[in-house]
C-alpha cells in the first residue's frame, strides 16, 4: 500500500522545520509566561476573591478563561520577538543559517517561512481581537468590577443630550439604567435650522423584550408640530417610537470599546459621529488597532530575524536585550499614540498605524544590514 504524504507545494522540508520552530517557540512562550502571570495574579488577588465571595467556577471560567486570551493577544508582539530571537540565535549558533546561505539561499528566501509563520499568527490575533476577546471581555470586566475593584459600572446619567439623527436632538434629564427608564424627555426636530417639531414626555422606557433595536415606549406625550402659519398640539397617554439611541449610549465608560466586536464598533463610531460630541476617538482607535496590531507580526518577525541571524560569540544576550527593548518600545509607543488620539486630537487612523510606520523603517534598515 502506497504511503500518502501531505505536502504543501511551495514549502520544502527546511520551510516546515523553521515554521515548526517559530510557532512551537511562540506558543510555548505564551503558555509559559501567561501561566506565570495567572499564578501571580491569583496570588495577588486571592484575598479579594475570598472577601467578595467569588466562586471557583467564576474565577476559572469567567475570569481566567477570558484573562488568558486577552493578555496573550495584548503582548503578542513581545512573544513574537522572543520566539524569533530565541530559536534563530540557536540556528545561527549552530551555523545552520550560514549553511543555508552557502547552499545558495538568499536572505529573502530564508525570510519566507518566517513571513508565513507571521501570517498565521496575524490571522489568529485578528480573529481573537475582533470576535473572541470582545465577547469574553464583557464577562471579564464585570468580574473585575464585582470581585477585584469592587467598582460597579454607573447605573444612571443626568442631563443627557445628543444628536440621534440628522437634525434630531434628544435630551433626558435623568436616566436610570437599572429600570432602563428616563425621565423628562425632549425630542426636537430641525429642518434648515428651524424647529419643526417639539416632543415632550414625562418618561420613556427602552423595550428589552422585543427584538427591535431603538424601540422606546413614551408616557404622557405632547407633540407640537410647527407649520408656517399654525402650530398643531397633540397629546398621547403613551406612544411607541423608534429613536436611534440605546441605553449603553448614555453609559460610555473606560474600556467599553474592548467589549465590542468590529461590527459593534463601526455602529458606535457612526452614532458618535452623527451626534458630533467628539467621543468617537475612543472607539475608532480600538477599531484601527485591531487591523494594525496583526500587521505588526510581519514587522517584528523581520526585526527579530535580522537581529539574531548573525552568529555571535556572546550568544543571544545582545540580540535578546535589543529585541526586548524594541518590543517594549513598540508597546509603549502604541499606548502613547492611543492616548494622544483620545486626549489630544491626533487622527485615530494615524495613531493606530504610526508605530507600524516607524518600526517598518527600523525593519527596513536592519534588513539592509542583515548578513548576506
Steps between C-alpha positions, in 0.01 A plus 500: 500500500643836396562740787332838462712803589324834527725778378439866429643559149699819569634385838803274520628315804707797615197730486291260704787465749526878554122547516477222757778657707347849474144402591612243758718754681230769470223292656734351761609850609137612521405199714802548726466876555120503529515212750740705712275806461193301613683368806616849600158652431322235706748535785456879493118488495415191706406715800261708286344187347446349845375821660251567219383134485604425143422139409766265362294460182494877439871536577600226255240519224388863509817685598807295407346338193463851358813640670730263308406586137476873581854531637648249255366713214602826668866393530515301176766738368729415792448126449585527130828677578597251768412202283685615189810611689511187716489235231675701224796569728529124550488445124772761452706358787492156338608657168174387338425842349855518364446155345174618337674800346797288392252275318386800296198614703452874499408674823162592348436127440590418860239756606214318322414250776525782754245704306270198466519444874433870558196479271360208702550692826350816346187310392460349848551831680260681265224245557557495876509880521195553280257231617614277788661745743229773478230250597713366784596849615139572596508225763863568602435870566181419691696256718779754563251771598315262734782306666828685444434873481165488675397770258166480326431655163292819523128428519367848431570808292383860530442768240565281198486687170589353162427521133330170419451568129557778250326805644351302791609591857401293805524604864442293818512671837564177693553141383492191726673203337366251757148553367605611150285810558559869441310795642408841352576418136512752215542434127546793261504471122657770286475564128728762345592606854137567584307314768219300336401264783534497878412185696490470877437194718501459875684167460623252242596134541720288273329188367721207603241234410457548125785429260478846346785741561436859607144421608381732781167538678415861589247603766289816529613635164441843351597572140512852357526514119605839367354604166537825313188667631388274782604260771335160558513355852425130554486304827556124543469301827773273364685463175729235348783660307825413326778736616856426391656467845559219748558484878872436454527830309447681830751286692828537309768373738872429489593181309144476363642470149690182593170317544375581147541296183610674180141537381395651833796739493409624151141550613613694807746712299227596254262596780765709676580682174132578441473636852805718451612475861866425424495167684554271202883491535478248785325256269685586179845439648389159625356411158814600306732332752329168431635521144837661571599264783485177292700672224771565758570125502684534166700804613607353832586161349724678247675702771546190716649302211743774393621549859566132566606357163868580553713261700630674811759401757285623790199292392152644510560753781544811283229403251257410779564826685458706182185308408345548843577871485344537156190297587449699821549817298239388249240431771582829676484701177166339415362603842630857462347552154167357621502748788580788264210398276247493784623804694688721254313465172747287302315326211416145621613338173842665526525417871433132433745467212779739605683234711492265199631772269790582732590135560472421127778755445706332774432157345606623154825641641581178688414294192761689296756433774411129525773245424511396131 
